[in-house]
Amino acid sequence: MGYTHAEFITMFVALFIVLMLGVIFRHVLKKAPLAIRQIPLHVLGATILILEVIKQAYHLIVGDWHVWFLPLHFCSFFLVWYGLALFTRGKTRQLMYFCSITGGVMVSILLFIAPRMILHDAAHDIWSCFDHFHTFFYHMGVVAYWVWMIMLDVYHPERIHIRKAIMIYSIFYFVVIAGAYIFHENFTDVLRSSFTPFDNFRIAAGQFAYDIALLAIGIGSIALVSTLTYYNMNKLYQHNLQKNTYGIEQR
């Protein structure tokens, strides 16, 4: 919890840049077709995917690659969302957008409440090494992706996205749990909790009860955030639709 002076400056300057770029994109592209409005998201998503490949290759080349670098963390899910959004069309892309918003909101809240829990010391000195730069850019990219998505009005809400997102996230949670036990790595706090009270629960109740509780919290959180996201995005979408329709009628 809390920020150092350097972290505070770095985090909020980066957020300011994300918001300003979003405003510029919206102003320039607001009358453009959907395919054009999506370009900033595709560029950002492709950049994040390329940097992830570079990160894996870098650690393999320098010889310090470890199973911890496997994309089995919660934030690794975005590699799937962005990859599928980039290479698919229609309903699949829209579902990936929805998953990007739901997970992005959760990560963004935690990122700005407790930056070191996610970034460790990366925000304190971004340019000290490649890992710091990658960690910081990746997570601010997650913030930028869903913020720009809303500002560019490219997501079209469907109620079924709630159920599908819960199912997809649940499948990934089970994959992460399996990966944690197979590789004996604490992916997404599966083996032990970084939150002391919850880890005390694990010690007292046992590992199985802890993992069941963790799974329930994860799925419950996604269900709640997905539901809230859908209803808020649907209201925004209907508002924009009515505004655009009114503008056409006035011409």
C-alpha positions in Angstrom: 0.0 0.0 0.0 1.1 3.6 -0.5 3.5 5.2 -2.9 7.0 6.5 -2.9 7.4 10.0 -4.4 8.9 8.5 -7.6 6.1 5.9 -7.9 3.4 8.6 -7.4 4.9 10.8 -10.2 5.5 7.9 -12.5 2.0 6.3 -12.0 0.0 9.4 -12.4 2.0 10.9 -15.3 1.4 7.6 -17.1 -2.3 7.7 -16.3 -2.4 11.3 -17.6 -0.8 10.3 -20.8 -3.2 7.4 -21.2 -6.2 9.7 -20.7 -4.8 12.4 -23.0 -4.2 9.9 -25.8 -7.7 8.6 -25.3 -9.1 12.1 -25.7 -7.1 12.7 -28.8 -8.1 9.3 -30.3 -11.8 10.1 -29.6 -11.6 13.6 -31.1 -9.8 12.4 -34.2 -11.7 9.2 -34.8 -15.2 9.8 -33.4 -16.8 10.0 -36.8 -14.7 7.2 -38.3 -16.1 3.6 -39.0 -15.7 1.0 -36.4 -12.8 -0.7 -38.2 -10.8 2.6 -38.0 -11.7 3.4 -34.4 -10.3 0.0 -33.4 -6.8 0.7 -34.8 -5.4 2.2 -31.5 -6.5 -1.0 -29.7 -5.0 -3.3 -32.3 -1.7 -1.4 -32.2 -1.6 -1.5 -28.4 -2.6 -5.2 -28.2 0.0 -6.2 -30.8 2.7 -4.2 -29.0 1.9 -5.9 -25.7 2.0 -9.4 -27.4 5.3 -8.6 -29.1 6.9 -7.3 -25.9 5.8 -10.6 -24.2 7.6 -12.6 -26.9 10.6 -10.4 -26.5 10.6 -10.9 -22.7 10.4 -14.7 -23.0 13.2 -14.7 -25.7 15.3 -12.3 -23.6 15.3 -14.5 -20.6 16.0 -17.6 -22.6 19.0 -15.9 -24.3 20.5 -14.6 -21.0 19.9 -18.0 -19.4 17.8 -17.0 -16.4 14.4 -18.2 -17.7 12.3 -19.8 -15.1 8.8 -21.3 -15.0 7.6 -18.2 -13.1 7.7 -16.5 -16.5 5.0 -18.8 -17.9 1.8 -16.8 -18.6 -0.2 -18.3 -15.7 -0.7 -15.2 -13.7 -4.1 -13.3 -13.6 -2.6 -10.5 -15.7 -1.4 -13.0 -18.2 -5.1 -13.6 -19.2 -4.9 -10.3 -21.2 -2.5 -11.9 -23.7 -5.4 -14.2 -24.7 -8.0 -11.4 -24.8 -5.8 -9.1 -26.9 -4.5 -11.8 -29.2 -8.0 -13.1 -30.0 -9.4 -9.5 -30.3 -6.6 -8.8 -32.8 -7.0 -11.9 -35.0 -10.8 -12.5 -34.8 -13.9 -10.6 -35.9 -17.5 -10.0 -34.9 -18.9 -11.7 -31.8 -15.6 -13.3 -30.7 -13.8 -10.0 -30.8 -16.6 -8.3 -28.9 -16.5 -11.0 -26.2 -12.7 -10.4 -25.9 -13.3 -6.7 -25.5 -15.7 -7.5 -22.7 -13.2 -9.7 -20.9 -10.6 -7.0 -21.4 -12.9 -4.4 -19.7 -13.9 -6.7 -16.7 -10.3 -7.8 -16.0 -8.9 -4.4 -16.8 -11.1 -2.6 -14.3 -10.1 -5.1 -11.5 -6.4 -4.8 -12.3 -6.6 -1.0 -12.6 -8.2 -0.6 -9.2 -5.6 -2.8 -7.5 -2.8 -1.2 -9.5 -3.6 2.3 -8.2 -4.5 1.2 -4.6 -1.5 -1.0 -4.1 0.9 -0.5 -7.0 3.8 -2.6 -5.4 1.5 -5.6 -5.1 1.5 -5.8 -8.9 4.5 -3.8 -10.1 6.9 -4.5 -7.2 9.5 -1.8 -7.7 9.1 -1.3 -11.4 7.3 2.0 -11.1 10.1 3.3 -8.9 12.7 3.1 -11.7 11.2 2.0 -15.1 14.4 2.4 -17.1 16.8 0.4 -14.8 16.2 -2.9 -16.6 14.1 -4.5 -19.3 11.9 -6.3 -16.8 11.0 -3.1 -15.0 10.1 -1.4 -18.3 8.1 -4.5 -19.5 6.2 -4.8 -16.2 5.3 -1.1 -16.1 4.3 -0.8 -19.8 2.3 -4.1 -19.7 0.1 -3.1 -16.8 -0.4 0.5 -17.9 -1.2 -1.0 -21.3 -3.9 -3.0 -19.6 -5.3 0.3 -18.2 -5.1 2.0 -21.5 -6.8 -0.8 -23.4 -10.1 -0.7 -21.6 -10.1 3.1 -21.2 -9.5 3.7 -24.9 -12.1 1.0 -25.7 -14.8 3.0 -23.9 -13.6 6.3 -25.2 -13.6 5.0 -28.8 -17.0 3.4 -28.4 -16.0 0.1 -30.0 -17.7 -2.4 -27.6 -21.3 -3.4 -28.3 -22.8 -4.9 -25.1 -24.6 -8.2 -25.0 -26.1 -9.7 -21.9 -24.7 -13.2 -22.9 -21.2 -11.8 -22.4 -21.7 -12.0 -18.7 -22.2 -15.7 -18.7 -19.5 -16.3 -21.3 -16.9 -14.2 -19.5 -17.6 -16.1 -16.2 -17.1 -19.4 -18.0 -13.9 -18.4 -19.7 -12.4 -16.9 -16.6 -13.4 -20.0 -14.6 -11.6 -22.3 -17.2 -8.5 -20.1 -16.9 -8.6 -20.3 -13.1 -8.6 -24.0 -13.2 -5.6 -23.9 -15.7 -3.7 -21.6 -13.3 -4.4 -23.9 -10.3 -3.2 -26.9 -12.3 -0.1 -25.0 -13.4 0.7 -23.9 -9.8 0.7 -27.5 -8.6 2.5 -29.0 -11.7 5.3 -26.4 -11.6 5.3 -25.8 -7.8 5.0 -22.0 -8.4 2.7 -19.7 -6.6 0.8 -18.5 -9.7 -2.0 -16.1 -8.7 -1.5 -16.9 -5.0 -2.7 -20.5 -5.5 -0.2 -22.1 -3.1 -0.1 -19.4 -0.5 -1.5 -15.9 -0.1 0.5 -12.6 -0.2 -2.4 -11.2 2.0 -1.5 -12.3 5.5 -5.0 -12.8 7.0 -5.9 -15.0 4.0 -2.7 -17.0 4.4 -3.5 -17.5 8.0 -6.8 -18.9 6.9 -4.9 -21.3 4.6 -2.8 -22.5 7.5 -5.8 -22.9 9.8 -8.3 -24.4 7.4 -5.9 -26.4 5.1 -4.8 -26.0 1.5 -7.9 -27.5 -0.1 -10.3 -25.2 1.7 -8.0 -22.3 0.9 -8.0 -23.1 -2.8 -11.7 -23.6 -2.9 -12.2 -20.2 -1.2 -9.7 -18.6 -3.6 -11.6 -20.0 -6.6 -15.0 -18.9 -5.2 -13.6 -15.4 -4.6 -12.1 -15.2 -8.1 -15.3 -16.4 -9.9 -17.5 -14.4 -7.6 -15.5 -11.2 -8.3 -15.6 -11.8 -12.1 -19.4 -12.4 -11.9 -19.9 -9.2 -10.0 -17.6 -7.1 -12.1 -19.0 -8.6 -15.3 -22.6 -7.8 -14.3 -21.8 -4.2 -13.3 -19.7 -3.8 -16.4 -22.5 -5.0 -18.7 -25.1 -2.7 -17.2 -22.9 0.3 -17.2 -21.6 -0.3 -20.7 -25.1 -0.9 -22.0 -26.3 2.4 -20.6 -23.4 4.2 -22.1 -23.9 2.4 -25.5 -27.6 3.3 -25.6 -26.7 6.9 -24.7 -24.2 7.1 -27.5 -26.6 5.4 -29.9 -29.4 7.9 -29.1 -27.0 10.8 -29.3 -25.8 9.7 -32.8 -29.3 9.1 -34.0 -30.4 12.5 -32.8 -27.4 14.1 -34.5 -28.3 12.4 -37.9 -32.0 13.5 -37.6 -30.9 17.1 -37.0 -28.9 17.2 -40.3 
